Amino acid sequence: NNPNNNRKSKAVALYNADAGLLDEFDQSADSGKSFNYSRSVVNAPKTVPAEQITAYLSRIQRGGLIQPFGCMLAIEEPSFKIIGYSENCFNLLGLNLNNVFESNQERGLIGIDVRTLFSPSSGVSLVNAVGSKEISLLNPIWVHSRNTQKPFYAILHRIDVGIVIDLEPARSGDPALSLAGAVQSQKLVVRAISRLQSLPGGDIGVLCDRVVEDVQKLTGYDRVMVYKFHDDDHGEVVSEIRSTDLEPYLGLHYPATDIPQAARFLFKQNRVRMICDCHSSQVRVIGTDELKQPLCLVNSTLRAPHGCHTQYMANMGSIASLVLAVVVNDNDSMKLWGLVVCHHTSPRYVPFPLRYACEFLMQAFGLQLYMELQLASQLVEKKVLRMQTLLCDMRLRDAPFGIVTQSPSIMDLVKCDGAALFYCGKCWLLGVTPTKSQVKDIAEWLLKNHADSTGLSTDSLADAGYPSAALLGDAVCGMATARITSKDFLFWFRSHTAKEVKWGGAMHHPEDKDDGGRMYPRSSFNAFLEVVKSRSLPWEISEINAIHSLQLIMRDSYRMIEDSGPKGLVYTQIHDSKVQGLDELSSVACEMVRLIETASAPIFGVDSAGLINGWNAKIVELTGLQASEAIGKSLLNDIVREDSRGVVENLMCRAFN
């Protein structure tokens, strides 16, 4: 159960599903047939041909279309010759090809020096920008058309074959046109950041509520939402501010395919995405014949959305949108935690300086959010450690059954609907669980199919391959296990996700109707419920670590009872001085395990046979090897490289002698 491998396999599966959905949408558009969104999401393909994935990614990144609120030029370095342009350049820049470029009529703008299209001072500004190593730091550059003297925001970025220049006309009423207006935008953002930082810690919901208020004040959109990605990649609206005449989306869950993996990748590259009018006609990009493939538009502010997305927007009455990426630090890499999504019921343009200010606000929000997530994680760890201490102390007073017969019980360790102890062929059940005979059957299935594993976690027993999963119904979908002896297990069970899901603050009702064939938020919600009807909430890494830590604590105790037989069981229940001493020794052992598990340094342990018996979270980060994969393996033969075995063997000999 390697989380990294699971994440990669899920991402691959989602890329396949995204590509299949996009292809089905395109085919329906070509054939004139209706596209049933909910059904397509539920029945999304698990695999598609490799060439279909390639075509899908090319369509997203090199689609050859832009939005008409600006125009685009691509130039080669260092000649400044145009190698690509959008067809609306002539109109927006006031160009007349017949009069201005008579010798170039057949090639359009291809090969022309881009500086000749702008005023002399604008040409100098472009030269200075292109000469900069970090070209994007200078955005936007202020330029004027040579023919019309109209001002534009020029937003430059480098691609594989040159430089792309996005040109957005500066509106006459744009307050950012003046220096005072630009300063005012920055002041508003600085105030918003100050308000975020002054909030009391410990409540991510309050932080999200504040950021949607501030973004709405800055941008004026009808609806602003914070959209969170869960561990299984599905999304949830966790905060919202809206006009009173709009339907609430707070609490809405979306299937992972609603925001494709390719789009998520793009949000990490270009963290602000604006669609001004989903009904507008898209503009074709012309490239020189010498290009081997269409121009890369990944970082273009003008990149056109796919028809699938514009139809979704139109169906929900959202004509314009602004989406801001929320990125947080995650083990020395950057993770897309979610999005701040703005919708408007009429066309809307936000000038680049204000969008840039919003991006700055998102950086501050991401930093504040990261600190809140760290705090929440620490609180969870403290709770788990307290619970492990209680369970550890309890197991000797009433071994081996105290953890399921007393309070607190193993149900209090992680969020679950039920738990069970399977020991010596007998079952102890808590909460919502399979029957005793079904638990026994699951244990036999684990011993047969996962004999080498110390545990298993899944959000779908059906997907995990348990043959009788259907008999468990919705009451038991997810399961986490910890193997405590060669034949005995602890179990935690979860019911289906739909039980936990709310729509707009109210529990979902199965009789709620919706036109599932249309792409619409309610359709997405119903599709999500259909996708997860046989799944539980996913087990978080912190929960798996908590279960594994308890497993380490309990394992030696159960092994002692197992080795000693009935005498061992009786012995552990006698409250004499020997047991008190054992209690003290056990407490020290428990404390040692906790210290190792929560240490900020990578630590592992081996027994006298050289087999690994401890593997904390930090060494998981360092090696990429999960504890479940390392425990029980030979350090010398299975883990250490051959050229290091001599050194390690010498160290082990010195340690044990």
N, C-alpha and C positions, 0 to 999 in steps of 0.2 A: 504493500500500500504506500508507495512512494508518492507524496503529494506533488512533487515536481513532475514526475512522469504522468500522473493523473491529469495535471494541468495541461501538459503538452498534448496528451491524447484528446482531451476535451476541446482544446483550441483547434486541433486538426479536424475533429468531428464538426465543430461549428463552422469552420471555413467551408467544409463540404456542404453543409446545410445551407449556408448563405449563398454559395455559388448555385446550388440547385434551385433555390427560391428565385433568385434573380433571373436565371435562365427560363424558369417557368413563366415569370411575369413577362419577359421579353417575347416569349413564344405566344402568349395570350394576346399581347398587343399586336403582333404580326397577323395572327389568325382572326382577331376580332372576338375570340371567345372570352367569357368572363373569367376573372382571376379570383378564386375563392381563397381568401387570405388565411382564415382560421384553419381550414382543412389543409392548406399547403404547409403551414407551420407545423401542424401536428404530424403530418406525413412527410416532413422534410427528409431528403435522402441522407443516409449515413455515409455514403461514398459517391463521388462523381469522378469521371475521367480526369486525369491530370491536365489535359489540354483545356478542359472546362474551367478548372481552377485558374489556369494561366489567363484565359480570356476574361474571367471575372475580375481578376486583379488589374489587368490592363484596362478594362472598362472603367474601373473606379479611379485609377491613377492617371491614365492617359486617354481619357474619353474624348478629347478633341473638341470639347464644347465649354463655353463660359456663359455666365449670366450677363445680361445686357446693361447692368448698371455701370459698367466700365468697359474699357477695351484693353487688349493685351498685346505686347510686343516681346519677341524673344530675339536676343542679339548674341553674336559670337564675340569672344574676346581674342585679341585686343582691338579688333578692327571696327567694332561697333556696327558691323553689317547686320541687317535684319535677316534672321533665318526662320522666323515664324511670326504670324500676326492674326488677330481676330478680324473678321470681315467688317465689324462695325467701326474700325479705326478711321475709315474715310469720313464717316458721318460725325463722329465725336471730335475728331481732330480738325475737321473742316478741310479735308484734303480733296483735291480734284485730280485724279490720276492722269487724265488726258492733258491737262494744262501744266501740271507741275513736273510729272515724270514721264514725258512723252516717250523716252527711249526704253521705258521699263513696263509698258502696258501689259505685256503677256505675263510677266512675272509678278505683277502687283507691287507690293512693297519689298519683296525678297531682294536682298543684295544692297538695299539703300542704306546709307549711313543714318542711323537713328537720330543723330544730333541735328540733322537738317530739318527734322519735323518740329523742332522746338526753338524757342527764342535763344539767342546767343548765351545769355546768363544761365538758362536752363541746361544748355549743352555743357557748360562748365561744371554745373552741379552734378550732372550725370557722370562726367569724367572723374570727378573727385570721389563719387560714391563707388564707382566700379574699381577704382584704385585701392579701396579699403579692403582689408582682410575680412573684417566682420561687417559685411555689407548691410545686414539686416538691422544693425544697431543705428544706422542713419535714417531708417524709415520713419515717417514718409518724407520724400524729397519734394520740394515745391517746384513745379515746372509749369510753363505756359506754352500753349500751342503757338507755333510761328504764324499760322494763317489767321487764327481767330483771337489770339491773346487770352483765350479762356484758361483758367487755372485748373490744375490737376494735382491730386495726391499721387506721386509715383512711388510704388512699393516694390522694391527690388529683392530678388533672391537668386542664388546660383542653383543651376541644375547640371546634369551630366554633360550637356552640350553647349552651355553658355549661361546667359543671364535672362531671367524672365522679368519683365517690367509690367506690373499691373497699374493701370491708369484709372483712377476714380475721379470723375468730375467733382470739383468742390462747389457745392451748392451756394448760391448767393446768400441764403439765410443761415448759413452754417456758422454758429458762434465760434467754432474752432478756427475759422479763417483768420481771426484776429489773435494777436498775442495774448490779449486779455482773456479771450475765450478759452484758449488752450490752458492758460494758467488756472482759470476757474475750474476746468475739468480736473486738473491735477489736485486742486484744493479739495474738491468734493471727494475724490478718491482717498486722499490722505485722511480726511475726516472719517470716511467709512472704515478705513483700516484702523484708525484710533478707536472707533466704537467696537470693532471686532475684538481688539486686544484688551478692552476694558471689561469684557463680559466675564462673569465668574466662571471658573472652570468646572468641569464635571458634567456638562450637558451638551452633547453634540447637537441635539434638536434645537436648542436655543441659538447656537452658533449658525445653523443652517437657516433658521427663521430670520435672523438678522441679515444674512448675506442676500437673501432674496429681496428683502425690503430695500437694501442699498442698491442692488442692481436695477430694480424697477425705478428708483428715484433717478438714477444716472441715465437710464436708457428710455424710459417711458413705455415699455411694452405692456400689453394687456395682461399677460400672464408670465410669471417667472417661477420656475420650479428648481429644486435640487433633486437630482436623479442619481441614485446610488446603485453601483454595481455590486451584486452579491458574489460570494465565492464561486457559485456555479454559473456566473456570468449573466443571470437574469437581472433585470433592473426594477427599481422601486422608486416612486415619487415620495420622498421623505419630508419635503417642505414645499409650500406653495403660497404665493400671493397672487390674486387675480381680480379682475373686474367682477362686480357682483352679478352681471348678467351671464357669466361664463360658468359652464358645468365644472365642478371640482374634480381634480384628478389626484388629489392627495390620497396616498395609500394604494394607488394603482401599481400593480406588478406587470411587467412586460416580459415576454419570452426573450431569450438571449439573441434570437435572430432579428429582433426589432432594430437593434443597432449592430450591424454586421461587424465582424472582427476586423475587416479591412478598414472600416470607418473608424474604429477605435484606435487602430494603429495611426491613422492620419491625425487624429486628435492629439496624439502625443507629439507629432511633428509640427502641426499647425494648430495652436490651442484656441483659436477663435474662428468661428465659422458662421458666416452670415448669408442668409437667403432673403433677398429683398422682396421678391414677388414670385410665388410658385406658379403663377399663371403666365408669366412672361415667356416669350419665345427665346430659346437658347441660341447662342451665336457660335458659328463654326470657326475653328482655328485652322488657318492655312500654314503648312510647313514646307520648307524647301524639299525638293525631291532627293536631296543628298542625305536627309535624315533616315536612319535605319528603322526608327519607330516613331510614333507620335510623341509630341513634347510631353514631358512629365509635368503635371499640373498639381502635384501633391500639395505644394505650399502656396499655390495661387489663391489670392483672396477672392478671385472671380470664378473659381472652378464650379462648373454646373453640377447640380444634384442629379441623381438618377431619377428617371420617371417614376419608379416605384415609390421613392420618398416624396416627390412632389404630389403624387396622387394621395398619399397618406395625409399630407398636410392639408390638401384641399378638402378631403373628406371630413376632417375635424374642424374645418372653418378657420384654419390658421394660414394666412396668406404670406406672412413674413416670419422669419425666425432668426435668433442669434443664439449660438451655443458656445459656451465657455468651458474648457476642459478643467477638471479639478484633479491635479496631480499631486501625489504625496510620496515621500521617501519610503522605500520598502526594502530593507536589507541591502542598502547601498545601491539600489536601482530605483528608477522612477515608475510608479504604478498609477494607472488611470483609475482613481477611486470612484469617479462619477462625473457628472456634467451639471452645469447650471444652464437650464434651457429656457429661453424667452420666446413667447409666441405673440403674434399680433394679428388682429382680424382684418387689417388692411395693409397695403404695401408700406414698408418702412425701411429707411436707410439710416444707419448710424455711421458718422464719419470715422475714418481710420484713427485719428487721435483719441477719440472717445473710446473706441474699441480697444486701443492699446492701453488706455487707462483702466478699462475693465479687466484686461489681462493682468495688469499689475495688481489689481484687487484680488484676483484669483490666486496669485502667487502668495499673497498674505493669508488668504483664506486657507490655502493648502497647508501652509506652515502651521497655522493655528489648529487646523483640523488634525494634523499629524500629532501635535502635542496632546490633543484630546484623545486621540486613538491610543497613544502611548499610555496616558493616564488610565483609560478604560481597561487596557490590557493589564496594567499593573494591579488594578483593583480586582480583576478576575483572577490573576495569579495569587493574590493574597487570600481571596476566598477559597480557591482550590487548595492552597497550602493549609489553611485552617481546617478544611474538611478532611484533607489527607491525615492531618494530625489526629483528629477525632476518630477517624476510621482505623488508623494505625493503633491507637490506644485501645480501641474497642475490640479488636480482633483477638487479643489475648484473654480478655475477660470472658468472652463468650465465643471462643474459636470453635469452628470456623464460620459460625452462622450469624455473629453479631452484626455484620455489615448489612444484613438483610432483615434482621429481626428487631433491631433497635433503631433509635432515632438519634442523630441523623443516619441515613442509610446511603447506599451507593447511588440512589436516585438523586441525592443532593449534590453529587460531585459535578455532574454536567446536566445540561437541559435535556430532559427526556420525558417520555410518557409512561415508561415502564422499565423495570430492570429485573434481572433474575440471576440466581446462583445455581449452577449445575455442578453438583459435587457428589462423587461416589454413586452416580446413577440416580440421584434424587434432585428434585427441583424446589427452590424457594422463589416465589413470584411476588413482585411488587407492581402496583399500577396496571397499566394497559400492556398486556403481554400476550404472546401465544400461549396455548395450553401447555401443561407439563409434558404431554406426549409430543407436542410440536417442538418444544424447546429441546427435548431429548433428540428428536429427529434432526434439528439444526446442528446440535453438537456432533452427532454422528456424521453429518454431511461435512462439517468443518474438519473432523479427523480424517475423513476419506479424501477430501479435495484440497485441503490446506494444511496438510500434516506438518509441513516445515515452517508454518507461520506462527508467530506468537500472538497474533490477533488479526482482526479484520474489521474494516469500517466501510459502510456503503450507505448511500441514500436510497438505494433500490435493491432489495433482495432478489427481485426478478432479474435485474441487469447483472447482479453478481453471480447468477447461475443457479440459485437455489431452486430446485425443481418444484417445490410445493408452495412457492411464494404466493400464487393466486389464491390458495386456500386461506391465507392470512387476512385477505381483504385490505381495506384502507386503514384499518386499525394499527397494523404493523407493516411499515414499508422500509424504514431504515433501521440499521443495526450496527452497533459497535461491540466488539468482543475483546476480552483479555484472557489469555490462557494462563491459568494459575498453577496447574500441574500438567502432567502428560495427557490427562484425559478430562480435566475439569476446566470450567469457564465461568467468567463473569459476563453478563450480557446487559446492554442498554438498548432500548427500543424507542423508535419514534414513529408517530402516525404520519399520515399524508400531509403534504405542505398546505393544501387547500384549507385545512382546519385552522391554519395560522393566518391566512390571508384576509385582508380587509379591503373593501372598496370605499373610498371616501368616508372612512370612519365606521362603516357598517359591514357586518359579516356578509360575505357573498351568499346569495340565495340561489339554489339550483334552478329555480323557475325564471330567473332573470333572462329576458329574451334580448337578442341582438342580431343584427344582420351580419352573420359571420363571414359572408362573402366579401364585405367591404373592409378595406384597410382603415381601421378606426381604433381609438384607444380601447373602447369596450370590447371590440373584436380581439385585440391583442391580449386583453385581460382574460377573456374566455379561452383563447388559445393557450395562454400560459397555464390556466387551471387544467386544461386538457392534457398538456404536456407533463404536468407534475402530479397528476391524480394518483399515480402509483409510486410517488417519490416522497421522501421526507425532506425536511430542511437538511442541507449538507452539514456534515460534522466539521467544525472548524479545527484548524491545526492546534490551537490552544487546548481544545477539548480532547483531541487525540493524545496530546502530550500529558494532560492531566490523567487520562486513563492509563497511559503507559507508566507514569510515575507511580500510581497506585499499584499497578501490576508488579513493579519492582519491589515495592514495600511488602506486598502480600506474598510474593512468590516463595520466599524462604520459609515463611511461617507455614504455608500449606505443604511445602515440600517436606518439612520436618514431620508434620502430622502424617503425610503419605508414607514416609519411610518408616515411621514408628508403628503404624497401624493403630488399633484401638487403644493400646497403651499410651501412645502419643497424645491421642485426643483426651483421654482421662487426665493425663499429666498436665496438659495446658489448662485444665479447668480447676486444678487444685490451687487454692490461694494460700500458699505457704511462703516461707522466706525465699525459697529457690525461685519461685515464680516471680516474686517481687524483684529479685535480682535480674531475672530474665526480662521483666518489664522495663527495668532501667536500661539494660543492654539494648532492648528493642527500641526504646525511645532514642537512644544514641544512634542506632542504625537508621531509624526513620529520619532523624535530623541530618545525618550524613547524606542520605539519599536526596533529601530536599535541597541541601546545600549544593550538591553536585548538579541537580536538575536545574536550579535557578542561577547557577554561577554565570558570570559574564565572560568567563574563559572556557575554551573547549576542553572538556574532561571526559575521559573514558576509563573504565575499570576492567581488569581481567582477574580470573580466579587462578588457583595454583596450577591448573591444567593449561593455562594460556588461552582460555576461552573468554570472550568479551561478555561481561555481565553488567556493564553500565555504559551509557552513551548519551550524553546530555544534548540539549537543543543547540548549543553553540558549536559542538563538533559536527552536528548535522549540517549546519550552515557552512562549516569549513570544508567538509568532505562531500556533501551532497548525498551522503548515505544515511537513510533513515534508521532509527533505532531498531525497528522491527527487522531490518535487513542485517544489522550488525550483531545484535545480541545472539550469543551462542556460537558465533563464528570464531575460528582460530585466528588470533592476531597475526601470528607468523605466517601461516599458510594461506589465509584467505584475504587479509587486509593489507599487510605490509608488502611493498615492492621487494622483489628478489634481491636487489642490490643493497637493501637496507636490513635484511633479516639478521645478519651477523651482529650488527650494532644493537638491534632491538632485543635479540636473544641474550646478549651479554647484560643489558640493562635489567631484563627480567630476572636473570639468575642472581644478580646482585640484590634486587629488591626482595626476592623470596628467601634468600639465604642471609 
